[in-house]
Amino acid sequence: MKSFYHYLLKYRHPKPKDSISQFANSAYNDHSFPKTSASYDEISSYLEFNGHYLDSMIIFDDAWEQYKMEVLKEQ
């Protein structure tokens, strides 16, 4: 199964055009991000304490919903 982090990387962009691209760029630069996780609770908890680069957790929730629809439904 593809981890959330690896899914998120597809949104990386040198000139981010939206909040999910900004999140992807920041997660890429966050060396402690839980890169192998596919657990909402684990990633959400991590971001609550370490996701200073997120303006709002809604950005994560939106990205997670897309991840669920595109990756987790295939499982």
N, CA, C and O atoms as CSV, one atom per row, in Angstrom:
chain,resi,resn,atom,element,x,y,z
A,1,MET,N,N,0.842,-1.179,0.000
A,1,MET,CA,C,0.000,0.000,0.000
A,1,MET,C,C,0.889,1.246,0.000
A,1,MET,O,O,1.901,1.303,0.699
A,2,LYS,N,N,0.505,2.211,-0.773
A,2,LYS,CA,C,1.242,3.468,-0.846
A,2,LYS,C,C,0.977,4.284,0.426
A,2,LYS,O,O,-0.175,4.477,0.815
A,3,SER,N,N,2.034,4.752,1.060
A,3,SER,CA,C,1.865,5.568,2.263
A,3,SER,C,C,1.292,6.940,1.884
A,3,SER,O,O,1.344,7.361,0.728
A,4,PHE,N,N,0.753,7.610,2.880
A,4,PHE,CA,C,0.209,8.946,2.642
A,4,PHE,C,C,1.305,9.885,2.140
A,4,PHE,O,O,1.082,10.676,1.224
A,5,TYR,N,N,2.479,9.791,2.742
A,5,TYR,CA,C,3.604,10.649,2.346
A,5,TYR,C,C,3.928,10.468,0.865
A,5,TYR,O,O,4.089,11.451,0.142
A,6,HIS,N,N,4.024,9.226,0.411
A,6,HIS,CA,C,4.360,8.990,-0.992
A,6,HIS,C,C,3.243,9.462,-1.925
A,6,HIS,O,O,3.504,9.930,-3.034
A,7,TYR,N,N,2.015,9.335,-1.468
A,7,TYR,CA,C,0.898,9.895,-2.238
A,7,TYR,C,C,1.027,11.420,-2.319
A,7,TYR,O,O,0.869,12.008,-3.389
A,8,LEU,N,N,1.314,12.050,-1.180
A,8,LEU,CA,C,1.393,13.508,-1.112
A,8,LEU,C,C,2.489,14.077,-2.013
A,8,LEU,O,O,2.352,15.183,-2.537
A,9,LEU,N,N,3.557,13.334,-2.190
A,9,LEU,CA,C,4.679,13.827,-2.997
A,9,LEU,C,C,4.290,14.148,-4.432
A,9,LEU,O,O,4.960,14.949,-5.083
A,10,LYS,N,N,3.229,13.547,-4.934
A,10,LYS,CA,C,2.833,13.860,-6.306
A,10,LYS,C,C,2.369,15.309,-6.447
A,10,LYS,O,O,2.262,15.820,-7.562
A,11,TYR,N,N,2.095,15.966,-5.332
A,11,TYR,CA,C,1.672,17.368,-5.356
A,11,TYR,C,C,2.820,18.354,-5.175
A,11,TYR,O,O,2.605,19.566,-5.197
A,12,ARG,N,N,4.049,17.839,-4.994
A,12,ARG,CA,C,5.192,18.752,-4.862
A,12,ARG,C,C,5.344,19.565,-6.132
A,12,ARG,O,O,5.161,19.068,-7.243
A,13,HIS,N,N,5.682,20.819,-5.937
A,13,HIS,CA,C,5.844,21.707,-7.083
A,13,HIS,C,C,6.822,22.802,-6.689
A,13,HIS,O,O,6.735,23.325,-5.578
A,14,PRO,N,N,7.756,23.165,-7.576
A,14,PRO,CA,C,8.734,24.209,-7.235
A,14,PRO,C,C,8.085,25.560,-6.951
A,14,PRO,O,O,8.608,26.351,-6.165
A,15,LYS,N,N,6.966,25.819,-7.581
A,15,LYS,CA,C,6.219,27.056,-7.316
A,15,LYS,C,C,4.793,26.649,-6.934
A,15,LYS,O,O,3.893,26.656,-7.774
A,16,PRO,N,N,4.594,26.292,-5.654
A,16,PRO,CA,C,3.286,25.766,-5.252
A,16,PRO,C,C,2.144,26.715,-5.583
A,16,PRO,O,O,2.207,27.915,-5.314
A,17,LYS,N,N,1.096,26.144,-6.175
A,17,LYS,CA,C,-0.034,26.946,-6.617
A,17,LYS,C,C,-1.210,26.861,-5.660
A,17,LYS,O,O,-2.158,27.640,-5.763
A,18,ASP,N,N,-1.151,25.917,-4.729
A,18,ASP,CA,C,-2.252,25.774,-3.781
A,18,ASP,C,C,-1.720,25.261,-2.444
A,18,ASP,O,O,-0.533,24.965,-2.309
A,19,SER,N,N,-2.608,25.162,-1.466
A,19,SER,CA,C,-2.193,24.790,-0.112
A,19,SER,C,C,-1.713,23.342,-0.029
A,19,SER,O,O,-0.836,23.044,0.781
A,20,ILE,N,N,-2.253,22.445,-0.829
A,20,ILE,CA,C,-1.798,21.059,-0.786
A,20,ILE,C,C,-0.384,20.949,-1.357
A,20,ILE,O,O,0.423,20.169,-0.851
A,21,SER,N,N,-0.080,21.706,-2.385
A,21,SER,CA,C,1.291,21.713,-2.915
A,21,SER,C,C,2.266,22.282,-1.894
A,21,SER,O,O,3.382,21.782,-1.759
A,22,GLN,N,N,1.860,23.311,-1.183
A,22,GLN,CA,C,2.705,23.865,-0.124
A,22,GLN,C,C,2.924,22.834,0.975
A,22,GLN,O,O,4.035,22.683,1.482
A,23,PHE,N,N,1.857,22.127,1.338
A,23,PHE,CA,C,1.945,21.060,2.340
A,23,PHE,C,C,2.906,19.974,1.862
A,23,PHE,O,O,3.753,19.520,2.632
A,24,ALA,N,N,2.788,19.558,0.619
A,24,ALA,CA,C,3.662,18.516,0.068
A,24,ALA,C,C,5.127,18.950,0.118
A,24,ALA,O,O,5.993,18.165,0.503
A,25,ASN,N,N,5.402,20.176,-0.264
A,25,ASN,CA,C,6.776,20.683,-0.221
A,25,ASN,C,C,7.303,20.696,1.210
A,25,ASN,O,O,8.448,20.319,1.457
A,26,SER,N,N,6.473,21.127,2.144
A,26,SER,CA,C,6.890,21.193,3.551
A,26,SER,C,C,7.090,19.807,4.141
A,26,SER,O,O,8.053,19.583,4.874
A,27,ALA,N,N,6.192,18.869,3.829
A,27,ALA,CA,C,6.339,17.501,4.333
A,27,ALA,C,C,7.626,16.879,3.789
A,27,ALA,O,O,8.311,16.145,4.502
A,28,TYR,N,N,7.950,17.164,2.548
A,28,TYR,CA,C,9.177,16.661,1.938
A,28,TYR,C,C,10.407,17.157,2.705
A,28,TYR,O,O,11.379,16.420,2.871
A,29,ASN,N,N,10.359,18.392,3.164
A,29,ASN,CA,C,11.483,18.983,3.895
A,29,ASN,C,C,11.483,18.622,5.381
A,29,ASN,O,O,12.455,18.898,6.084
A,30,ASP,N,N,10.400,18.007,5.862
A,30,ASP,CA,C,10.275,17.596,7.267
A,30,ASP,C,C,10.839,16.181,7.392
A,30,ASP,O,O,10.163,15.207,7.064
A,31,HIS,N,N,12.064,16.075,7.862
A,31,HIS,CA,C,12.744,14.782,7.909
A,31,HIS,C,C,12.167,13.829,8.955
A,31,HIS,O,O,12.505,12.645,8.964
A,32,SER,N,N,11.304,14.330,9.832
A,32,SER,CA,C,10.685,13.478,10.846
A,32,SER,C,C,9.270,13.051,10.468
A,32,SER,O,O,8.639,12.296,11.209
A,33,PHE,N,N,8.766,13.515,9.338
A,33,PHE,CA,C,7.406,13.169,8.920
A,33,PHE,C,C,7.283,11.642,8.858
A,33,PHE,O,O,8.203,10.971,8.392
A,34,PRO,N,N,6.154,11.085,9.324
A,34,PRO,CA,C,5.982,9.622,9.293
A,34,PRO,C,C,5.799,9.098,7.859
A,34,PRO,O,O,4.675,8.907,7.394
A,35,LYS,N,N,6.883,8.880,7.198
A,35,LYS,CA,C,6.894,8.598,5.760
A,35,LYS,C,C,6.275,7.259,5.358
A,35,LYS,O,O,5.834,7.104,4.219
A,36,THR,N,N,6.238,6.313,6.256
A,36,THR,CA,C,5.712,4.995,5.896
A,36,THR,C,C,4.284,4.770,6.370
A,36,THR,O,O,3.719,3.699,6.145
A,37,SER,N,N,3.702,5.750,7.012
A,37,SER,CA,C,2.386,5.567,7.621
A,37,SER,C,C,1.232,5.743,6.638
A,37,SER,O,O,1.277,6.565,5.723
A,38,ALA,N,N,0.203,4.938,6.867
A,38,ALA,CA,C,-1.066,5.081,6.156
A,38,ALA,C,C,-2.187,5.229,7.186
A,38,ALA,O,O,-3.350,4.937,6.907
A,39,SER,N,N,-1.810,5.688,8.385
A,39,SER,CA,C,-2.754,5.829,9.496
A,39,SER,C,C,-3.119,7.302,9.698
A,39,SER,O,O,-2.259,8.144,9.956
A,40,TYR,N,N,-4.407,7.586,9.572
A,40,TYR,CA,C,-4.876,8.958,9.781
A,40,TYR,C,C,-4.499,9.448,11.173
A,40,TYR,O,O,-3.992,10.558,11.331
A,41,ASP,N,N,-4.748,8.612,12.183
A,41,ASP,CA,C,-4.491,9.036,13.564
A,41,ASP,C,C,-3.020,9.338,13.806
A,41,ASP,O,O,-2.686,10.332,14.451
A,42,GLU,N,N,-2.144,8.490,13.293
A,42,GLU,CA,C,-0.711,8.706,13.494
A,42,GLU,C,C,-0.241,10.000,12.821
A,42,GLU,O,O,0.477,10.793,13.429
A,43,ILE,N,N,-0.640,10.205,11.589
A,43,ILE,CA,C,-0.198,11.400,10.853
A,43,ILE,C,C,-0.831,12.654,11.431
A,43,ILE,O,O,-0.168,13.681,11.571
A,44,SER,N,N,-2.107,12.571,11.766
A,44,SER,CA,C,-2.805,13.722,12.343
A,44,SER,C,C,-2.158,14.142,13.667
A,44,SER,O,O,-1.923,15.327,13.901
A,45,SER,N,N,-1.875,13.166,14.523
A,45,SER,CA,C,-1.224,13.471,15.805
A,45,SER,C,C,0.144,14.097,15.580
A,45,SER,O,O,0.511,15.070,16.240
A,46,TYR,N,N,0.890,13.534,14.649
A,46,TYR,CA,C,2.210,14.089,14.346
A,46,TYR,C,C,2.090,15.555,13.923
A,46,TYR,O,O,2.832,16.410,14.407
A,47,LEU,N,N,1.156,15.835,13.024
A,47,LEU,CA,C,1.010,17.196,12.513
A,47,LEU,C,C,0.491,18.164,13.573
A,47,LEU,O,O,0.845,19.343,13.564
A,48,GLU,N,N,-0.344,17.671,14.485
A,48,GLU,CA,C,-0.839,18.530,15.571
A,48,GLU,C,C,0.325,19.096,16.380
A,48,GLU,O,O,0.289,20.252,16.801
A,49,PHE,N,N,1.355,18.280,16.594
A,49,PHE,CA,C,2.489,18.696,17.413
A,49,PHE,C,C,3.670,19.223,16.618
A,49,PHE,O,O,4.482,19.978,17.151
A,50,ASN,N,N,3.781,18.837,15.349
A,50,ASN,CA,C,4.977,19.179,14.572
A,50,ASN,C,C,4.691,19.876,13.247
A,50,ASN,O,O,5.623,20.263,12.543
A,51,GLY,N,N,3.447,20.037,12.904
A,51,GLY,CA,C,3.100,20.594,11.606
A,51,GLY,C,C,2.973,22.100,11.611
A,51,GLY,O,O,1.988,22.656,11.125
A,52,HIS,N,N,3.972,22.752,12.162
A,52,HIS,CA,C,3.958,24.218,12.232
A,52,HIS,C,C,3.857,24.865,10.848
A,52,HIS,O,O,3.497,26.035,10.728
A,53,TYR,N,N,4.175,24.101,9.820
A,53,TYR,CA,C,4.132,24.630,8.457
A,53,TYR,C,C,2.731,24.608,7.851
A,53,TYR,O,O,2.521,25.152,6.767
A,54,LEU,N,N,1.771,23.987,8.535
A,54,LEU,CA,C,0.392,23.979,8.046
A,54,LEU,C,C,-0.360,25.171,8.612
A,54,LEU,O,O,-0.346,25.401,9.821
A,55,ASP,N,N,-1.010,25.923,7.751
A,55,ASP,CA,C,-1.821,27.043,8.226
A,55,ASP,C,C,-3.055,26.535,8.958
A,55,ASP,O,O,-3.562,27.188,9.870
A,56,SER,N,N,-3.536,25.354,8.547
A,56,SER,CA,C,-4.739,24.777,9.137
A,56,SER,C,C,-4.719,23.266,8.913
A,56,SER,O,O,-4.221,22.791,7.893
A,57,MET,N,N,-5.257,22.523,9.862
A,57,MET,CA,C,-5.358,21.078,9.709
A,57,MET,C,C,-6.354,20.699,8.617
A,57,MET,O,O,-6.385,19.553,8.170
A,58,ILE,N,N,-7.154,21.646,8.198
A,58,ILE,CA,C,-8.104,21.386,7.106
A,58,ILE,C,C,-7.343,20.994,5.835
A,58,ILE,O,O,-7.837,20.199,5.036
A,59,ILE,N,N,-6.163,21.542,5.653
A,59,ILE,CA,C,-5.339,21.195,4.491
A,59,ILE,C,C,-5.003,19.709,4.531
A,59,ILE,O,O,-5.114,19.016,3.520
A,60,PHE,N,N,-4.594,19.223,5.696
A,60,PHE,CA,C,-4.315,17.787,5.835
A,60,PHE,C,C,-5.579,16.978,5.599
A,60,PHE,O,O,-5.550,15.974,4.887
A,61,ASP,N,N,-6.688,17.404,6.188
A,61,ASP,CA,C,-7.946,16.668,6.021
A,61,ASP,C,C,-8.361,16.576,4.557
A,61,ASP,O,O,-8.826,15.529,4.107
A,62,ASP,N,N,-8.197,17.653,3.823
A,62,ASP,CA,C,-8.520,17.638,2.389
A,62,ASP,C,C,-7.614,16.674,1.627
A,62,ASP,O,O,-8.077,15.905,0.784
A,63,ALA,N,N,-6.329,16.724,1.931
A,63,ALA,CA,C,-5.374,15.822,1.270
A,63,ALA,C,C,-5.676,14.371,1.651
A,63,ALA,O,O,-5.573,13.476,0.813
A,64,TRP,N,N,-6.049,14.139,2.912
A,64,TRP,CA,C,-6.364,12.784,3.353
A,64,TRP,C,C,-7.594,12.245,2.624
A,64,TRP,O,O,-7.619,11.078,2.233
A,65,GLU,N,N,-8.599,13.073,2.441
A,65,GLU,CA,C,-9.807,12.639,1.726
A,65,GLU,C,C,-9.463,12.222,0.295
A,65,GLU,O,O,-9.987,11.226,-0.204
A,66,GLN,N,N,-8.598,12.970,-0.355
A,66,GLN,CA,C,-8.172,12.610,-1.711
A,66,GLN,C,C,-7.391,11.296,-1.686
A,66,GLN,O,O,-7.572,10.441,-2.553
A,67,TYR,N,N,-6.528,11.146,-0.694
A,67,TYR,CA,C,-5.753,9.910,-0.527
A,67,TYR,C,C,-6.693,8.721,-0.345
A,67,TYR,O,O,-6.505,7.678,-0.972
A,68,LYS,N,N,-7.698,8.872,0.506
A,68,LYS,CA,C,-8.662,7.787,0.730
A,68,LYS,C,C,-9.374,7.409,-0.561
A,68,LYS,O,O,-9.540,6.228,-0.866
A,69,MET,N,N,-9.790,8.412,-1.309
A,69,MET,CA,C,-10.538,8.139,-2.532
A,69,MET,C,C,-9.664,7.494,-3.606
A,69,MET,O,O,-10.129,6.620,-4.339
A,70,GLU,N,N,-8.402,7.915,-3.706
A,70,GLU,CA,C,-7.552,7.429,-4.779
A,70,GLU,C,C,-6.732,6.188,-4.424
A,70,GLU,O,O,-6.452,5.363,-5.294
A,71,VAL,N,N,-6.349,6.051,-3.166
A,71,VAL,CA,C,-5.437,4.963,-2.800
A,71,VAL,C,C,-6.112,3.912,-1.916
A,71,VAL,O,O,-6.057,2.720,-2.219
A,72,LEU,N,N,-6.735,4.341,-0.845
A,72,LEU,CA,C,-7.261,3.389,0.117
A,72,LEU,C,C,-8.462,2.618,-0.423
A,72,LEU,O,O,-8.689,1.480,-0.014
A,73,LYS,N,N,-9.220,3.200,-1.314
A,73,LYS,CA,C,-10.381,2.483,-1.854
A,73,LYS,C,C,-9.949,1.290,-2.712
A,73,LYS,O,O,-10.726,0.362,-2.937
A,74,GLU,N,N,-8.709,1.327,-3.186
A,74,GLU,CA,C,-8.188,0.234,-4.002
A,74,GLU,C,C,-7.809,-0.970,-3.162
A,74,GLU,O,O,-7.603,-2.059,-3.697
A,75,GLN,N,N,-7.715,-0.787,-1.863
A,75,GLN,CA,C,-7.287,-1.879,-0.961
A,75,GLN,C,C,-8.432,-2.782,-0.608
A,75,GLN,O,O,-8.251,-3.745,0.137
